[in-house]
Amino acid sequence: MKWASALSEAQDSSAAIGATTAELARQLGGVEPDLVVAFASPHHTDAYDALPAAIAAAFPRALLVGCSGAGVIGAGHEVEERPALSLTAASLPGVTLRPLVFGDAPDEGPEASADAWRARVGVDAADDPQFLLFVDGFTFDANALLAGLDAAYPSGRKVGGLASGGSGPGQHALWSGASVQRVGAVGVAMAGDIAVDTIVAQGCRPIGDPMPITRADGSVVRELGGKEPVAVMRAMYEALDKRDKELFKHSLFVGLEMESGKIEFGGDFLVRNIVGVDPNTGALAVAAKVRPWQVLQFLLRDAKTAEHDLSAQLERFRGPPPAGALMFSCTGRGQGLFGRADHDTDLFRARVGAGVPLGGFFGNGEIGPVGAQTFLHGYTSAFGLFRHK
């Protein structure tokens, strides 16, 4: 298994494609790649349709997959608000690649059975496939896709993100093999001698104590530890320092423990927005379904916390060294959050390895697992690290 990653900031699309394909060929040293993952900024919109043919001309054996992105990551660096094309290639001996193209047919909706999803993907669950997924959020239900694939392939890792850079339907590009589509979702199922380790940094820190949800209705928390949630929040606010009180007003989230009844705060939690509060009943509405006795932890998010969380997640990674990696980061991170480029990629290179080829993009949502389930995240950096089984 051999990976390579190249990045070009050339404004001319032909020059960018030529530079990145040549750099990949140099890094691969004559080895033909089986997979090329592409991300292009909106500056290259006019070349979106030409990219598959250009990749096929340079690497005729390779399967192309990828999407457009408001920001692009390649060769271990982040580029935002400037022209950028990133190509990451992999030679994958012993790995079978199955391209995936999803439209809006009814059998691809949330009601589809696990058997229907397996038939649609065309890979047996016993093959333990791993997934790269890229979705147009304007035209396709990413949550339904993830729920279906989790049901069909519970042990398979799914990573990827929502295409970005456009402001409405039809403005994003999704690449799969020789085709370009402007709706739906694309991806690749990888089976055989490949394993995917994942790191999902959600950028939050706990405040107050974790508490069990003692009464709930759908996405509404009616009691926390036997108390009204609003009363719990008021008491927690009064105990905060001045800085955290300011963050509380605009950067407050909830974390939901994904291990039932675990009364502690750890890495296995799902961050979700607070939708609203009802001062009359004291109830709290969150952007997720909740259940009685699930543990809820209030969280704050800012640049310092996001840096600490990613650093801690990377420090905890103790897997075998990856041959290559892809990073899917929120458009709300990057320079806008940290005030400089390469913040997250620098941390990755320092903790995991400067020599690991790293590509990716800034998306409108990030796909990655929390516990045994796969979720669509926001404000997150999610990594897929690829290695032999």
C-alpha distance (Angstrom), angle and dihedral (degrees) to the residues before:
residue distance angle dihedral
M1 . . .
K2 3.78 . .
W3 3.81 128.6 .
A4 3.78 133.1 -169.2
S5 3.80 134.6 179.9
A6 3.81 130.7 -161.7
L7 3.80 134.6 -178.0
S8 3.78 132.6 -165.7
E9 3.79 127.7 -172.4
A10 3.81 93.3 -171.9
Q11 3.78 112.3 135.8
D12 3.79 92.1 -146.5
S13 3.80 107.0 81.6
S14 3.80 95.8 -149.2
A15 3.79 90.2 52.2
A16 3.82 91.2 48.1
I17 3.81 92.4 50.6
G18 3.80 91.7 46.3
A19 3.80 93.3 48.9
T20 3.81 96.0 47.4
T21 3.80 96.3 44.8
A22 3.80 90.9 47.8
E23 3.80 91.2 49.8
L24 3.79 91.7 49.3
A25 3.79 90.7 51.1
R26 3.81 89.8 50.3
Q27 3.80 93.2 50.3
L28 3.79 93.1 45.5
G29 3.79 91.3 51.3
G30 3.77 97.0 -142.4
V31 3.82 96.0 -39.7
E32 3.81 111.0 132.8
P33 3.82 112.3 -127.5
D34 3.78 121.3 -129.5
L35 3.81 94.7 -160.5
V36 3.80 134.2 34.6
V37 3.81 119.1 -172.1
A38 3.81 113.0 -161.7
F39 3.79 133.3 -166.1
A40 3.80 123.1 178.4
S41 3.79 132.0 -177.0
P42 3.83 121.6 -126.5
H43 3.81 88.6 -100.9
H44 3.81 86.0 78.1
T45 3.82 95.5 50.6
D46 3.80 92.2 123.1
A47 3.82 90.0 56.7
Y48 3.83 97.9 48.0
D49 3.81 92.2 98.8
A50 3.81 93.5 46.4
L51 3.80 96.9 51.6
P52 3.84 98.5 85.2
A53 3.81 92.9 54.1
A54 3.80 91.7 45.9
I55 3.81 91.7 51.8
A56 3.80 91.2 45.9
A57 3.79 90.0 52.3
A58 3.80 91.8 52.7
F59 3.82 98.6 36.5
P60 3.83 110.0 19.4
R61 3.83 94.1 177.3
A62 3.78 96.6 51.1
L63 3.79 128.2 101.7
L64 3.80 110.7 -135.8
V65 3.80 120.6 -144.0
G66 3.79 132.0 160.3
C67 3.79 145.6 89.6
S68 3.77 146.8 -124.3
G69 3.79 118.5 -78.6
A70 3.79 137.1 -167.2
G71 3.80 86.0 -136.4
V72 3.78 128.7 22.4
I73 3.80 133.4 -146.8
G74 3.78 122.4 -159.0
A75 3.80 140.3 148.1
G76 3.82 87.0 13.4
H77 3.83 95.0 -58.2
E78 3.81 136.2 107.1
V79 3.81 124.4 -133.6
E80 3.80 121.8 -172.1
E81 3.81 131.8 176.2
R82 3.81 91.4 4.6
P83 3.81 133.7 88.2
A84 3.79 110.2 -80.4
L85 3.78 139.8 162.3
S86 3.79 121.8 -172.0
L87 3.80 125.0 -168.4
T88 3.79 121.8 -176.9
A89 3.80 117.0 -174.9
A90 3.78 134.1 -170.0
S91 3.77 136.2 -167.8
L92 3.80 103.9 -149.0
P93 3.81 113.7 -174.9
G94 3.78 112.3 -171.2
V95 3.81 92.2 20.1
T96 3.80 126.0 114.4
L97 3.80 115.9 -150.4
R98 3.78 121.1 -154.3
P99 3.84 115.7 -171.5
L100 3.80 114.9 -137.9
V101 3.79 126.4 -152.6
F102 3.80 120.4 178.1
G103 3.78 124.9 -173.3
D104 3.78 127.6 172.1
A105 3.81 101.0 -78.0
P106 3.84 114.6 145.1
D107 3.80 93.5 -118.1
E108 3.79 88.4 63.7
G109 3.80 93.1 58.1
P110 3.80 128.4 103.6
E111 3.81 91.6 -89.1
A112 3.82 93.1 63.6
S113 3.80 116.1 113.1
A114 3.79 125.7 -121.0
D115 3.81 88.4 -108.1
A116 3.80 90.3 53.5
W117 3.80 91.3 51.5
R118 3.81 91.5 48.9
A119 3.79 90.0 50.4
R120 3.81 89.9 49.2
V121 3.81 93.3 49.6
G122 3.80 93.9 41.6
V123 3.81 96.4 -143.1
D124 3.79 125.8 113.0
A125 3.81 116.4 -121.0
A126 3.81 88.7 -129.5
D127 3.81 88.1 66.1
D128 3.84 88.1 65.9
P129 3.82 96.5 -139.4
Q130 3.79 122.8 -159.7
F131 3.81 119.7 -146.9
L132 3.79 141.2 -138.5
L133 3.82 110.2 -168.4
F134 3.80 134.0 -173.1
V135 3.79 120.4 -177.3
D136 3.79 137.3 -172.6
G137 3.79 100.5 -135.1
F138 3.81 93.2 -161.0
T139 3.80 94.0 62.8
F140 3.80 109.3 21.8
D141 3.80 136.3 54.2
A142 3.81 104.4 -122.4
N143 3.80 92.8 -175.7
A144 3.81 91.2 56.8
L145 3.80 89.9 49.7
L146 3.80 92.6 51.3
A147 3.80 93.4 45.5
G148 3.80 90.8 50.3
L149 3.79 94.8 47.9
D150 3.82 91.6 45.4
A151 3.81 89.5 53.5
A152 3.81 92.6 47.2
Y153 3.82 97.7 39.7
P154 3.82 108.4 21.8
S155 3.81 95.3 169.2
G156 3.81 96.4 46.2
R157 3.78 120.2 101.4
K158 3.80 116.7 -127.9
V159 3.81 121.2 -161.8
G160 3.79 134.2 163.1
G161 3.76 139.0 86.6
L162 3.79 151.9 -118.4
A163 3.80 116.2 -76.3
S164 3.78 114.4 -111.6
G165 3.78 143.2 -176.6
G166 3.81 97.0 80.0
S167 3.78 130.6 89.3
G168 3.80 100.8 -146.1
P169 3.81 147.5 8.2
G170 3.79 115.1 -47.6
Q171 3.80 95.9 22.9
H172 3.81 97.8 97.2
A173 3.79 127.4 74.0
L174 3.80 125.8 -139.1
W175 3.80 118.5 -169.9
S176 3.78 125.7 -154.6
G177 3.79 118.2 164.0
A178 3.78 109.9 -54.5
S179 3.81 94.8 -15.6
V180 3.78 134.9 89.0
Q181 3.80 120.5 -160.1
R182 3.77 133.0 -177.7
V183 3.81 98.4 -157.2
G184 3.80 139.1 45.0
A185 3.78 125.1 17.8
V186 3.78 139.2 -63.7
G187 3.76 134.9 -166.3
V188 3.75 147.4 137.7
A189 3.79 131.8 -105.7
M190 3.80 111.4 -145.0
A191 3.81 118.5 -160.2
G192 3.78 132.4 173.4
D193 3.79 127.5 33.1
I194 3.79 97.6 11.5
A195 3.80 134.0 100.7
V196 3.79 127.4 -173.6
D197 3.79 121.6 -150.7
T198 3.80 115.7 -166.0
I199 3.78 136.0 -151.0
V200 3.81 118.7 -170.9
A201 3.80 115.0 -174.4
Q202 3.80 110.3 -171.4
G203 3.78 95.9 -178.7
C204 3.79 102.3 -130.4
R205 3.80 139.6 120.1
P206 3.79 128.3 -155.5
I207 3.79 126.3 -107.0
G208 3.77 123.7 -171.9
D209 3.79 121.5 1.9
P210 3.80 128.5 -49.2
M211 3.80 109.1 -106.6
P212 3.81 135.1 -170.5
I213 3.79 118.2 -114.2
T214 3.79 101.2 -119.7
R215 3.80 97.4 -179.2
A216 3.80 128.2 21.5
D217 3.77 142.5 161.5
G218 3.82 117.4 -163.1
S219 3.79 104.8 -57.1
V220 3.82 94.5 -13.7
V221 3.80 120.2 100.2
R222 3.80 107.2 -152.2
E223 3.82 99.2 173.5
L224 3.80 134.2 20.7
G225 3.78 113.5 -165.0
G226 3.80 88.1 -19.4
K227 3.82 92.8 -53.3
E228 3.79 134.0 103.4
P229 3.84 108.2 -93.2
V230 3.81 92.4 -132.9
A231 3.82 90.5 55.2
V232 3.81 89.4 50.2
M233 3.81 90.3 50.6
R234 3.81 93.2 49.3
A235 3.80 92.6 51.7
M236 3.81 91.0 46.2
Y237 3.82 91.9 50.1
E238 3.80 92.5 53.3
A239 3.81 90.6 54.8
L240 3.83 94.3 54.2
D241 3.78 126.3 98.5
K242 3.81 121.3 -114.8
R243 3.81 96.2 -92.1
D244 3.79 94.2 49.1
K245 3.79 91.2 46.8
E246 3.82 88.0 59.7
L247 3.81 91.7 48.1
F248 3.80 89.3 47.8
K249 3.81 89.5 64.5
H250 3.81 96.1 59.1
S251 3.82 110.9 5.5
L252 3.81 104.5 49.4
F253 3.82 118.8 131.1
V254 3.78 138.2 162.3
G255 3.78 128.3 -121.2
L256 3.80 118.8 -150.5
E257 3.78 116.8 -155.9
M258 3.79 110.5 -129.1
E259 3.81 93.9 -155.7
S260 3.79 107.6 77.4
G261 3.80 114.4 -114.7
K262 3.80 96.7 1.1
I263 3.82 102.8 149.0
E264 3.78 98.4 -162.2
F265 3.77 138.3 74.3
G266 3.79 115.8 -108.3
G267 3.77 140.6 142.1
D268 3.80 94.6 -79.3
F269 3.80 97.6 84.3
L270 3.78 137.0 110.3
V271 3.82 118.2 -129.7
R272 3.80 115.4 -143.3
N273 3.81 136.7 170.8
I274 3.78 124.2 -104.4
V275 3.80 106.4 -117.4
G276 3.80 97.8 -168.8
V277 3.79 149.6 -51.5
D278 3.78 132.0 -119.7
P279 3.83 109.6 -140.3
N280 3.81 90.5 -167.4
T281 3.81 97.0 57.5
G282 3.80 98.8 20.1
A283 3.82 90.5 -125.7
L284 3.80 125.7 149.4
A285 3.83 124.8 -145.9
V286 3.82 118.9 -154.8
A287 3.81 133.5 -175.1
A288 3.81 94.9 -105.3
K289 3.76 139.9 56.0
V290 3.79 111.0 -95.4
R291 3.78 132.8 -164.2
P292 3.81 135.2 -153.7
W293 3.81 113.8 -84.8
Q294 3.77 93.3 17.5
V295 3.79 108.1 134.0
L296 3.79 118.5 -115.9
Q297 3.79 124.9 -162.4
F298 3.80 124.2 -172.8
L299 3.81 113.4 -131.7
L300 3.78 140.8 -167.7
R301 3.80 125.9 -150.8
D302 3.80 131.2 -159.0
A303 3.82 137.6 136.1
K304 3.80 94.8 -85.3
T305 3.79 91.9 49.2
A306 3.81 92.3 46.2
E307 3.80 90.1 52.6
H308 3.80 92.7 48.3
D309 3.80 92.8 47.2
L310 3.81 95.0 50.3
S311 3.79 91.3 45.2
A312 3.81 90.5 50.9
Q313 3.81 92.8 47.1
L314 3.80 91.3 50.5
E315 3.81 91.4 46.2
R316 3.80 89.8 53.5
F317 3.79 91.9 53.4
R318 3.78 105.6 105.8
G319 3.79 100.1 160.4
P320 3.80 125.6 126.2
P321 3.83 113.0 -73.2
P322 3.81 109.5 -83.0
A323 3.80 122.7 -123.6
G324 3.81 89.5 -143.9
A325 3.79 141.8 -12.0
L326 3.79 143.1 -152.3
M327 3.80 124.4 -152.3
F328 3.80 124.8 -156.3
S329 3.78 112.3 -167.5
C330 3.79 133.3 178.5
T331 3.79 119.3 -105.9
G332 3.83 84.4 -127.3
R333 3.82 91.3 66.4
G334 3.80 124.6 57.3
Q335 3.78 120.3 66.3
G336 3.79 93.5 -15.5
L337 3.81 91.8 62.6
F338 3.79 103.6 28.9
G339 3.80 101.3 30.4
R340 3.80 94.5 -125.6
A341 3.78 141.9 60.0
D342 3.82 124.7 -103.4
H343 3.80 95.6 28.0
D344 3.80 97.1 135.7
T345 3.80 95.7 32.2
D346 3.81 90.7 51.5
L347 3.80 90.3 53.4
F348 3.80 90.6 48.6
R349 3.80 92.7 49.6
A350 3.80 91.6 47.5
R351 3.80 96.1 47.7
V352 3.83 104.3 31.6
G353 3.78 103.2 25.4
A354 3.80 139.0 -62.7
G355 3.78 90.4 -135.6
V356 3.82 96.3 58.0
P357 3.84 109.9 108.4
L358 3.81 105.5 -120.0
G359 3.81 128.1 -171.3
G360 3.78 134.8 158.0
F361 3.79 144.5 115.5
F362 3.81 146.4 -112.1
G363 3.78 108.6 -101.3
N364 3.78 143.2 -177.1
G365 3.82 88.9 -111.3
E366 3.78 136.8 2.2
I367 3.80 127.0 -129.8
G368 3.78 119.9 -144.6
P369 3.80 142.9 124.0
V370 3.77 129.9 -91.1
G371 3.76 108.5 -169.7
A372 3.80 110.3 -38.6
Q373 3.83 95.6 -24.1
T374 3.79 133.1 76.8
F375 3.79 119.1 -132.0
L376 3.76 141.9 -176.5
H377 3.80 106.7 -119.0
G378 3.79 137.9 -168.5
Y379 3.84 130.9 -148.7
T380 3.81 87.2 15.9
S381 3.78 138.7 127.1
A382 3.80 109.6 -145.5
F383 3.79 122.2 -173.7
G384 3.78 132.5 -162.2
L385 3.82 112.5 -159.2
F386 3.80 115.0 -164.4
R387 3.80 127.2 -152.4
H388 3.79 143.9 141.0
K389 3.79 115.5 -73.4
